[in-house]
Amino acid sequence: MNQPPSRRRKKATPAASDDSTLPNDLAQEDISPQENPVLATIDVPAVEVPELTEQEQSDRLHLERRVERAFFEAGKALTELRDRRLYRSTHKTFEDYCRERFGFSRRQPYHLIEAAVIFDNLVEKCERSVHILPTNEWQIRPLSKLDPDIQPEAWEQAVESAKGKVPSHRIVKYAVQRIMERTQVPNTYQLGEVCQILAKDNPELRGKGGCWGIVSQVNDFSCTVKMWDSEYTVALQHLKSYNYLPAECEQMREICDRINRVYSSGLEESVQKFLETLGKLNRAYLTDLEEKVLSLLEIETGD
């Protein structure tokens, strides 16, 4: 009786990837480091890093200072562009120029300008032992809530809290809050009160010094004030009440609303100047001529 042929099993040759299914001691048994890269020892020669020369140390410090002062230089340049009106050949307003030329928001150039003023103040008044200075505008911004004489103290406290490093916006803000709580003066202004703007040391209020405004919101350390062209948030130290009677305040509010409706950047320059002059009145009424001219403008503009 014929028997079926026997089947011979072929010896399997495992692929390299199958080693992972075996225990480590079996998978690596009898394999020399030359055959198994996992077991190979790689000698890495030590690389000696040469010390900086005196000239290189000087160059590094100089370049670091340039990086740190970049926002300061931008603020100084924007100040000159604004003050000399070097944008006038292509743009009607400084805000339009900054938006189209640099892609800035309406407030951004003023933040940089203000930061440059504060930076100068810190350089002048901080203790000589404090060599840490702001490296960007965001770190400086909380200091704008303080008087210039107090700003160096707040910055030095922030540097100390940051253990001698450049403090973050959060650390600076906290230092400012502590000082404000210590020196807090209660906000006694009332809604509808007429105040004069004191623009001292505040570049955001440039051109508004001596103008009057109507308090539209009372905050802890500032007031939102409606003026002839827009609304501004103004710190208490930049406000001075006219102490008008309620009836006078109401009259000024009506005048402010009328000027606000008529005023726009598209008006002729002479008309703009007239409305800006009304925005600096130090009396609670219009003269007969001022009333006639304002009424005529309201008719011409459809208001």
C-alpha positions in Angstrom: 0.0 0.0 0.0 1.5 3.2 -1.1 2.0 5.8 1.6 1.6 9.5 0.9 4.9 11.3 0.5 6.1 12.9 3.7 6.2 16.6 3.8 9.5 18.1 4.8 9.2 21.3 6.8 11.4 24.1 5.7 13.5 25.8 8.3 12.2 29.4 8.7 14.7 32.2 8.4 13.4 35.1 10.6 13.5 38.5 9.2 15.3 41.3 11.0 12.1 42.9 12.0 11.0 39.7 13.8 13.6 40.1 16.5 11.3 42.5 18.2 9.0 39.6 19.1 11.8 37.8 20.9 13.1 38.4 24.4 16.0 40.9 24.4 18.4 38.3 25.6 17.5 35.9 22.8 17.2 38.5 20.1 20.7 39.8 20.9 22.4 36.5 21.8 25.6 35.8 19.9 25.4 39.1 18.0 28.5 41.2 18.1 28.3 45.0 18.4 29.5 45.2 14.8 26.5 43.3 13.6 23.9 44.9 16.0 23.9 48.8 15.8 21.9 48.9 19.1 24.9 47.5 21.0 27.5 49.6 19.2 29.3 52.3 21.2 29.7 55.6 19.5 32.6 57.7 20.5 31.7 61.4 20.3 34.8 63.6 20.3 34.6 66.5 22.7 34.2 69.9 20.9 35.9 72.7 22.6 33.8 76.0 22.5 36.2 78.9 22.4 35.6 81.7 24.8 34.4 85.1 23.3 37.2 87.6 22.7 36.8 91.0 24.3 35.8 92.4 20.9 33.1 89.7 20.5 31.8 90.3 23.9 31.6 94.0 23.1 29.8 93.3 19.8 27.4 91.0 21.5 26.5 93.6 24.1 26.1 96.2 21.4 23.8 94.0 19.3 21.7 93.0 22.4 21.2 96.7 23.2 20.0 97.3 19.7 17.4 94.5 20.0 16.3 95.7 23.4 15.9 99.3 22.2 14.1 98.4 18.9 10.7 99.4 20.2 12.2 102.6 21.8 13.7 103.6 18.4 10.4 103.0 16.7 8.6 105.2 19.3 11.1 108.0 18.8 10.8 107.8 15.0 7.0 107.8 15.2 7.2 110.8 17.4 9.2 112.8 14.9 7.0 111.6 12.0 3.9 112.8 13.9 5.3 116.1 15.2 6.8 117.2 11.9 3.7 115.9 10.0 6.0 114.1 7.5 3.0 112.0 6.4 1.1 115.0 5.1 2.1 114.6 1.4 0.3 111.2 1.2 -2.2 111.0 4.1 -4.6 113.3 5.9 -4.0 111.9 9.4 -1.2 110.3 11.3 -3.4 107.3 12.1 -4.2 106.6 8.4 -0.5 106.9 7.6 0.6 104.4 10.3 -2.2 101.9 9.3 -1.3 101.9 5.6 2.5 102.2 5.9 3.2 99.9 8.9 -0.1 98.0 9.3 -0.6 99.5 12.8 -3.9 99.6 14.6 -5.2 103.1 15.5 -3.7 102.9 19.1 -0.5 101.1 18.3 1.7 104.0 17.3 0.6 106.0 20.4 1.5 103.0 22.6 5.0 103.0 21.1 5.4 106.7 21.4 4.3 106.6 25.1 6.7 103.6 25.7 9.6 105.6 24.3 8.8 108.4 26.8 8.6 106.0 29.7 11.8 104.2 28.6 13.7 107.5 28.6 12.3 108.2 32.1 13.5 104.8 33.4 17.0 105.4 31.9 17.2 108.8 33.6 15.8 108.0 37.0 16.3 104.3 37.8 19.1 103.4 40.2 22.4 102.9 38.5 22.6 99.4 40.0 19.5 98.5 38.0 20.8 97.7 34.5 17.7 95.8 33.4 15.5 97.8 31.1 12.4 96.9 29.1 12.8 95.0 25.9 9.3 95.6 24.4 6.4 98.0 24.6 4.1 95.4 26.2 6.3 95.2 29.3 6.1 99.0 29.7 2.4 99.6 29.1 1.3 99.1 32.8 3.6 101.9 33.8 1.6 104.4 31.9 -1.0 104.5 34.7 1.6 106.0 37.1 3.1 109.4 37.4 6.6 109.7 35.8 8.2 110.1 39.2 6.7 106.8 40.4 7.4 104.7 37.3 11.1 104.0 38.2 10.0 102.6 41.6 7.5 100.3 40.0 10.0 99.1 37.4 12.7 98.4 40.1 10.1 96.4 42.1 9.2 94.4 39.0 12.9 93.6 38.3 13.3 92.5 41.9 10.3 90.2 41.6 11.7 88.8 38.4 15.0 87.9 40.3 17.1 90.3 38.3 15.7 89.4 34.9 13.6 91.4 32.5 10.1 91.3 34.1 7.0 90.2 32.1 4.0 92.3 31.5 2.2 90.4 34.3 4.9 91.1 36.9 5.1 94.8 35.9 1.3 95.1 36.1 1.3 93.5 39.6 3.9 96.0 40.8 1.9 98.9 39.4 -1.3 97.6 41.1 0.5 97.4 44.5 1.7 101.0 44.2 -1.7 102.2 43.1 -3.4 100.5 46.0 -0.9 102.1 48.3 -1.4 105.6 46.9 -5.0 105.2 45.8 -6.9 108.5 45.6 -10.7 108.1 45.4 -12.3 109.0 42.1 -14.7 111.8 42.9 -15.7 112.7 39.3 -19.4 112.4 38.4 -21.1 111.4 35.1 -21.8 114.5 33.0 -19.1 116.5 34.8 -17.1 118.9 32.6 -13.4 118.6 32.9 -10.3 120.1 31.4 -7.6 117.9 30.0 -4.1 118.2 31.3 -1.8 116.6 28.7 1.4 116.6 30.7 3.8 113.8 29.9 1.1 111.8 28.1 1.7 111.6 24.3 -1.7 110.0 23.7 -3.3 113.3 24.8 -1.1 115.4 22.4 -3.1 118.3 21.0 -5.8 117.8 23.7 -4.2 119.9 26.4 -6.6 122.6 27.6 -9.6 121.0 25.9 -12.7 120.2 27.8 -14.7 117.0 27.9 -17.7 115.4 29.4 -17.2 112.5 31.8 -19.1 109.5 30.3 -17.7 106.7 32.5 -16.1 106.7 36.0 -13.4 104.0 36.5 -11.3 103.2 39.5 -8.2 105.3 38.4 -9.5 107.0 35.3 -12.5 108.5 33.5 -13.8 108.0 30.0 -14.3 111.5 28.6 -16.2 112.5 25.5 -14.6 115.3 23.6 -15.2 117.2 20.4 -13.7 114.4 18.2 -13.9 111.1 20.1 -13.9 109.5 23.5 -10.7 109.0 25.6 -9.8 107.2 28.7 -7.9 109.6 30.9 -6.1 109.0 34.2 -7.2 111.1 37.1 -4.0 113.1 37.2 -4.7 114.3 33.7 -8.2 115.8 34.6 -9.3 119.0 36.3 -12.9 119.8 37.0 -14.4 123.1 35.9 -16.8 122.9 38.8 -19.7 123.9 36.6 -23.3 124.0 37.9 -25.5 121.1 36.7 -27.3 123.4 34.2 -23.9 124.5 32.8 -22.8 120.9 32.5 -25.9 120.0 30.6 -25.4 122.9 28.2 -21.8 121.8 27.6 -23.0 118.3 26.9 -25.4 119.6 24.2 -22.6 121.6 22.6 -20.3 118.6 22.7 -22.9 116.4 21.0 -23.4 119.0 18.3 -19.7 119.4 17.6 -19.3 115.6 17.6 -21.9 115.1 14.9 -20.5 117.8 12.6 -16.8 117.1 13.0 -15.0 114.7 10.6 -11.5 114.5 9.0 -13.1 115.2 5.6 -13.9 118.8 6.4 -11.9 121.7 5.2 -8.9 122.5 7.4 -10.3 125.9 8.4 -13.6 124.4 9.5 -11.8 121.7 11.5 -9.8 124.4 13.2 -13.0 126.3 14.1 -14.5 123.2 15.7 -11.3 122.4 17.5 -11.3 125.9 18.9 -14.8 125.3 20.3 -13.4 122.2 21.9 -11.1 124.5 24.0 -13.7 126.8 25.4 -13.2 127.8 29.0 -16.8 129.0 29.3 -20.1 127.2 29.4 -21.7 128.9 26.4 -21.3 129.9 22.8 -21.2 133.5 21.6 -23.8 134.6 19.1 -21.3 134.3 16.2 -20.1 130.9 17.3 -23.7 129.7 17.5 -24.5 131.0 14.0 -21.4 129.3 12.5 -22.1 126.0 14.2 -25.7 126.1 13.1 -24.7 126.8 9.5 -22.3 123.8 9.6 -25.1 121.6 10.9 -27.2 122.6 8.0 -24.4 122.1 5.5 -23.6 118.6 6.8 -27.2 117.6 7.2 -27.1 117.4 11.0 
